[in-house]
């Protein structure tokens, strides 16, 4: 059976951001391009840049939470170190 990867993205300091800034930050941190964000949110690329820069100036921190076994460091099948 294939493993399913669950990844959680947490934006610390999100309470400082406007709703639109949170949307842009979340999509950017998920790896979406400006063009994809523009289509999704129906706003221009310059508006995205403005919102993203405002959010960065307000200070937030993105934390990505991954299960330990995804990195192969907890009880993996290949515990030997490669040289």
Helices and strands as residue ranges (DSSP letters): E 7-12, G 14-16, H 19-29, H 34-41, H 45-58, E 61-66, G 68-71
